[in-house]
Amino acid sequence: MHIPPHENANRPIVDAGNATVPLVYFNILRLRAGESHDYRLPGTETCVVPATGTVTVETGGETFAGIGQRGADVWDGEPEGVYVPTGEGARITALTDTETFVAGARFAETLRPFAVRAGEIDVVQYGSDDTKTHRKIKHILGAAQHGRVGRLLVSELYTVGAGGWSGFPSHKHDTDRLPDETRHDECYNFRFRPGYGSGLQMLQRVDNEPGDAYHVVNGSTVLIDRGYHPCCVLPGYEMYYFTILAGQSQRSLRQFFQPTHAGQLATIPGIMDMVAKFR
């Protein structure tokens, strides 16, 4: 499902219990310096990540000041985030003008809040220019945070260079059938550099049968409920997408690669390192 960019007035783009991805929550907050936004989500753990600007986050009796150091856009520095436990109230106060992502996953237990600073981001880069699969992933809530988080995985994905594919070889994660696959609902929010760039999100429900394709632009949100889902960016442009994964029965992600294209795994340098970082 594709949700075109729109002015959401700080209301959830993907609310808890969404019909397509019921495990996921996603909001974008746009605040001027000095403004605050309060929220509390029963049954949902969240992560606050400034796309641009700097915020202070108060939650669970703790204050995390100066979160986010990026200026012009998501390419302008490293991400930072704050984990907000299930059911805890959170206040986000803008220290500068900010656009802030709030990512969430359904989870019943209440854990402890914590911040992830730029120096703690887990980065993996894989693929190659020759295979048109070169990309970098910055894990905010990745494998390094295992044990501190319930079911939520939050990352930022960048194409390296201009043009190319991401999420290939195609994979899916819509069924709990360990050890081969786990169900994780997924949500993307796309950005392009320059901002008038665009790309394509594929969604193939069944191997070797025609699927759907969405034209994604700057600010597009895509919901992935089931099926194989590679995406690509036009030649000459860079692509970023903010990624939320919410597990049904466990946090660690097990991807099932599309049988038709699984042989391509051997051609893409470092891809198994990428797979390991989601576990």
ZAMARGU-4260 file (C-alpha; in steps of 0.2 Angstrom, whole numbers, plus 5000, padded with zeros to 4 digits):
<rodrens>
0) 5000/5000/5000 | 5007/5017/4995 | 5002/5033/5005 | 5007/5049/4995 | 5016/5063/5005
5) 5004/5074/5013 | 5002/5087/5028 | 4998/5075/5042 | 4997/5089/5055 | 5007/5079/5067
10) 4993/5065/5067 | 4999/5047/5064 | 5002/5042/5046 | 5000/5024/5052 | 4990/5022/5068
15) 4991/5008/5080 | 4980/4993/5073 | 4981/4999/5055 | 4972/4987/5044 | 4987/4983/5032
20) 5001/4982/5045 | 4993/4980/5062 | 5009/4978/5071 | 5017/4995/5065 | 5015/5013/5071
25) 5022/5028/5061 | 5020/5047/5064 | 5030/5062/5057 | 5030/5077/5069 | 5035/5095/5062
30) 5039/5106/5076 | 5046/5124/5077 | 5059/5128/5090 | 5052/5129/5107 | 5036/5119/5102
35) 5032/5102/5111 | 5022/5087/5107 | 5015/5074/5120 | 5010/5056/5116 | 5006/5040/5126
40) 5003/5024/5116 | 4996/5009/5126 | 5002/4993/5119 | 5015/5001/5108 | 5034/5004/5110
45) 5041/5018/5100 | 5057/5026/5095 | 5059/5045/5092 | 5071/5049/5078 | 5074/5067/5071
50) 5075/5067/5053 | 5082/5085/5054 | 5084/5096/5069 | 5087/5093/5087 | 5075/5088/5101
55) 5074/5084/5119 | 5064/5069/5124 | 5056/5066/5141 | 5050/5049/5145 | 5049/5036/5160
60) 5056/5049/5172 | 5071/5053/5162 | 5077/5067/5150 | 5087/5064/5135 | 5093/5081/5129
65) 5100/5086/5112 | 5094/5072/5101 | 5098/5074/5083 | 5111/5084/5075 | 5106/5084/5056
70) 5103/5100/5047 | 5097/5101/5029 | 5091/5083/5027 | 5094/5065/5031 | 5111/5065/5022
75) 5117/5079/5034 | 5125/5068/5048 | 5121/5053/5058 | 5104/5048/5065 | 5100/5047/5084
80) 5085/5041/5093 | 5076/5038/5110 | 5067/5022/5114 | 5051/5025/5123 | 5044/5010/5132
85) 5026/5004/5130 | 5013/5014/5138 | 5025/5028/5144 | 5021/5046/5141 | 5033/5055/5130
90) 5036/5074/5128 | 5046/5079/5113 | 5052/5097/5113 | 5060/5105/5098 | 5077/5114/5102
95) 5077/5119/5083 | 5065/5118/5069 | 5063/5099/5067 | 5055/5085/5057 | 5055/5070/5068
100) 5050/5052/5065 | 5041/5042/5078 | 5042/5023/5074 | 5032/5010/5084 | 5028/4991/5086
105) 5015/4982/5096 | 5022/4976/5112 | 5014/4972/5129 | 5028/4974/5141 | 5036/4990/5148
110) 5055/4991/5147 | 5067/5005/5151 | 5070/5021/5140 | 5087/5024/5133 | 5095/5035/5120
115) 5105/5029/5105 | 5118/5042/5100 | 5127/5044/5084 | 5143/5035/5090 | 5132/5020/5094
120) 5124/5018/5077 | 5127/5001/5070 | 5132/5003/5051 | 5134/4990/5038 | 5138/4993/5020
125) 5136/4980/5006 | 5133/4976/4988 | 5143/4984/4974 | 5142/4996/4960 | 5143/4982/4947
130) 5128/4973/4953 | 5118/4990/4956 | 5115/4985/4974 | 5127/4996/4983 | 5119/5003/4999
135) 5122/5008/5017 | 5111/5003/5032 | 5112/5013/5049 | 5103/5003/5062 | 5096/5014/5076
140) 5087/4999/5085 | 5096/4984/5077 | 5105/4969/5084 | 5116/4979/5096 | 5100/4984/5105
145) 5094/4966/5107 | 5087/4963/5125 | 5083/4981/5128 | 5068/4982/5115 | 5053/4971/5113
150) 5048/4969/5094 | 5054/4985/5086 | 5068/4987/5073 | 5072/5004/5066 | 5085/5008/5053
155) 5089/5020/5039 | 5094/5014/5022 | 5104/5023/5009 | 5108/5019/4991 | 5127/5022/4989
160) 5130/5032/4973 | 5116/5037/4961 | 5103/5025/4955 | 5102/5006/4959 | 5092/4993/4968
165) 5088/4990/4986 | 5081/4975/4995 | 5087/4963/4981 | 5088/4948/4980 | 5069/4950/4984
170) 5064/4943/5001 | 5049/4942/5012 | 5044/4940/5030 | 5026/4938/5031 | 5024/4921/5040
175) 5030/4914/5056 | 5038/4898/5051 | 5055/4896/5060 | 5069/4894/5056 | 5066/4900/5039
180) 5055/4915/5041 | 5047/4927/5054 | 5032/4938/5052 | 5037/4956/5053 | 5025/4970/5047
185) 5036/4984/5038 | 5034/5003/5034 | 5045/5014/5024 | 5046/5033/5022 | 5056/5038/5007
190) 5067/5053/5003 | 5077/5057/4987 | 5092/5068/4983 | 5088/5080/4974 | 5071/5080/4981
195) 5063/5079/4964 | 5070/5062/4962 | 5059/5046/4963 | 5059/5027/4963 | 5049/5012/4962
200) 5043/5000/4975 | 5038/4982/4969 | 5027/4970/4979 | 5026/4953/4972 | 5014/4942/4982
205) 5019/4925/4973 | 5035/4920/4966 | 5035/4921/4947 | 5018/4929/4946 | 5014/4948/4942
210) 5013/4959/4957 | 5011/4977/4961 | 5022/4993/4959 | 5021/5010/4967 | 5029/5026/4961
215) 5037/5033/4976 | 5042/5051/4978 | 5050/5062/4991 | 5039/5059/5007 | 5030/5043/5001
220) 5026/5030/5014 | 5024/5012/5009 | 5016/4998/5020 | 5023/4980/5017 | 5011/4967/5024
225) 5016/4952/5013 | 5026/4947/4998 | 5043/4950/4990 | 5047/4969/4990 | 5063/4976/4981
230) 5064/4994/4977 | 5074/5005/4965 | 5079/5023/4962 | 5081/5032/4945 | 5098/5034/4938
235) 5106/5050/4944 | 5097/5051/4961 | 5101/5045/4978 | 5087/5036/4989 | 5084/5035/5008
240) 5071/5026/5017 | 5067/5026/5035 | 5062/5008/5040 | 5051/5001/5053 | 5050/4982/5056
245) 5038/4975/5069 | 5038/4957/5074 | 5023/4947/5078 | 5032/4934/5089 | 5050/4939/5091
250) 5061/4954/5087 | 5074/4945/5077 | 5070/4946/5058 | 5072/4930/5047 | 5070/4934/5029
255) 5065/4921/5016 | 5073/4925/4999 | 5063/4923/4984 | 5068/4906/4976 | 5069/4912/4958
260) 5082/4925/4963 | 5091/4917/4978 | 5106/4912/4967 | 5110/4931/4966 | 5115/4930/4985
265) 5132/4924/4979 | 5135/4939/4968 | 5132/4953/4981 | 5147/4956/4992 | 5143/4957/5011
270) 5124/4953/5010 | 5125/4940/5023 | 5132/4953/5035 | 5117/4964/5032 | 5106/4949/5036
275) 5115/4946/5052 | 5112/4964/5058 | 5093/4962/5058 | 5094/4947/5070
</rodrens>
